[in-house]
Amino acid sequence: MKLLQNYRLWRLILIATMVPLALIAFWPTPVDQPIQGLLTRILRFLHRNGIPNWFSYRFLEASANIALFIPIGFISSLAFPRKAWWRIGAFGLLLSGTIELGQLLFLHDRFASPVDLVTNASGSVIGALLAIAARRKLQARCLPAADL
């Protein structure tokens, strides 16, 4: 339980988490470019074998964006436990907006997308809600019987 209350540690972890996020976000070319052909072949195979067409590249990309920001929301919620989940989501939106603006202005092979703003912010919200639920579960476990 003391680990959860070590806010300085969680803030350092949040900063450390931003490093790989920045590398992914500001890589000069799309990070999936080297495997795009393989990904297309896998999706075609899956569609031929019964996987519905909605399971597409767009779906995978959106899911990846959500998954990328879940740790940001989770760790942010632990680093700043007094912030409401929606404020952590707003932080994710701000962070995503900064990334998308940077891609638009400086990375000509990357594509800024409003969909990325929504999916990234959604990932932050999901992460924050998961952290809140985990913290409540742990706090309920640690309550002495006299406090009930």
Phi, psi and omega in degrees: 000326180296327178299320180295333183267003178273079187295327178297318178299314181295327178291323175294319178297321178299315178298316179296327179291332181290335183296305178295328177298316179296321178297317179294313185292324185250019172298138188299331179239161178305134187293340179267000183304318181296337183247013184301316179297316178297317179298318177298315179296319179296315179298317177300316178300314180297318180295321178294337184252028169102351178286130184297155184293339178293341175280081189241182176300317179300318178297315179297318180296316179296318179297320179296320178296318177298311181299326180294328184261352176301313178298326178298313179294319181297308182292322178299321180294325177284326180287329182228072189293342179275352179278136179291157181303324183288334176287325175295320175299320178295323175297316177299320178295317178297315178298315179297319178298322177296317179297311182297321177295318177298318178295319180296317186277326192240343185241098187287341178269358179255161185236117174286138185217132175295333177297322178298322177302314182292314183291320179294315178297322177298318177299320178297317179295315179300314179299317179297316180294323176295319179294318179297316179296317180295317180297317178297319179298315179293321179294322178294324178292327186272355180292127174291155182300330181292334181279350181283000000 
